[in-house]
Amino acid sequence: MQPSHRANSLWLQSQQFKSSAAYRLLTAQPWAVAFIRAEFTADRSRIALELFHASLDSFLKQARKSDDQIPASYSAQDFAETWVKQGILARPLIDGRFVYEPSAQTLRTLRFLADFSTDDSHLNSSRLNTLLSSLESLAHETDPDPEARIRALESQIALRQAQIDQLRSGDDPAVLSRTTALSATRSVLDLASSLPADFRRMRDGVQDMLHSLREGILDASTAKGVAVGQVLEADRQLRSTAEGETFSGFTEFLNSPEAQQRFRAALAEVLERDFVDDLETPERQILTNLLRELRRQAAEVHASYGKLSESLHAFVQSEDYKQAELLRQAVREAELAISKSTSLKPRSGLAPMELFAPQFVTLAGLGIYDPSEHVAPPPLAQAPEFSEADIVRNPSTPQADMQLLRESITRQLGQSGSGSVRLDDVFESLDAEQRHLNTIRALVEIGRTNGEPLNESDLLSIEFQQLDGSQRTAILPALSFTKEPL
């Protein structure tokens, strides 16, 4: 790239940065930045709306005593609303309650401010070893020469064998010093702190797709296929981003019981070491709840995908869509029949009318309008009045009660002596009003989210009743629940 082109590209990026939430946060008043940094920490990523307003109101009362630049007419709710509009904070609805949480750009900006405000060096032996290991792994996995890869593996085996022999000889193993181990632990926490921003951007991207799909449904001029195609293309582009690859990698991790067991075992051993006592209390809490927090954030992304899937399914199965398809098919058939008709005469592009040769003889033939002959049309009939009793909604299959299903799975696992319970057994244990098609779909989604495998060689036949009273049978690969749902 030529220097001038690169300068233009960087200038365009700078212009875009000036309209971002990160720029607004960096250029905000120091008291606002300090309050947001103090409220949202690594172990407290979201705050209930009422608690956030109360905390901000208490902070403003103290800040106005020393800073007269803070507008007295602005309340805590006004400042919070401004931050939401600027994209600094988000205000999602979680479990029926509104909460405040930093946006993805705000999370990255807070990390930058935390690194900028400390004098600690990020370059330590632990990070150098991680860099070396990653570089060697990259060189090994991209080497197309099998002999070279064999020599590298044999060298690693020889090194490990020498370490085993040294330990068996009775020598005390060399361990990291307390300071080095503490730095390595904080390097792990620093690496994990970048994941929430990626998950947050992934969740926001899925919610944007859901919003665009609903706009396409409401917009009658948008073709149904075009709306669905736009959503699928947006999802493909989102998964190809760095955040999408991070989420895909973590999903593979969740689907691997062996990897999770190794992670838990290593984390438990680290927490038993003496140097952990030198960590600050929030750091120990983050380390203890690391896997649980990552699973929670991944579950929010999966929940957003679940809502998108439900909207797509309801959109394709909607009665309006079916009627539109029938109408388009009828129009195409009519156009085809007209084009093949032999009884129609060919049309001329000219109008069959001679404007220079009028057909009237007298002025009466012009039909001149006389206002005195105008007769007013009769008044329109009174519009009928409707009451609430006249409003009739078309029956539709209810949505699945996810909380009830998770509790039912947990209860069935507790009662099962084998440690597993089949999907059809969970379905049969539900009340009659819960045994419908959406419940079957939700049970499959819960099982796949938890990493339960599908046994395609064994098929389940589940009978359920539709709204019209007819009995249907769903046939799907066998799925058993072996662990409690997220």
Salt bridges, closest charged atoms under 4 A:
GLU50 OE1 - ARG97 NH2 3.56
ASP57 OD2 - LYS61 NZ 3.64
GLU81 OE1 - ARG91 NH1 2.90
GLU101 OE1 - ARG46 NH2 2.98
GLU101 OE2 - ARG200 NE 3.85
GLU101 OE2 - ARG203 NH2 2.29
ASP115 OD1 - HIS122 NE2 3.71
ASP190 OD1 - ARG111 NH2 3.41
ASP190 OD2 - ARG127 NH2 2.69
ASP198 OD1 - ARG108 NH2 2.88
ASP204 OD1 - ARG203 NH2 3.46
GLU215 OE2 - HIS211 NE2 2.90
GLU233 OE2 - ARG236 NH2 2.57
ASP235 OD2 - ARG239 NE 3.14
GLU243 OE2 - ARG108 NH2 3.20
GLU243 OE2 - ARG201 NH1 3.02
ASP278 OD2 - ARG178 NE 2.50
GLU283 OE2 - ARG186 NE 3.18
GLU293 OE2 - ARG296 NH2 2.34
GLU300 OE2 - ARG46 NH1 2.59
GLU300 OE1 - ARG203 NH1 3.21
GLU300 OE2 - ARG296 NH1 2.67
GLU325 OE2 - ARG328 NH2 2.60
ASP424 OD1 - ARG422 NE 3.38
GLU452 OE2 - LYS483 NZ 3.76
ASP458 OD2 - ARG422 NH1 3.53
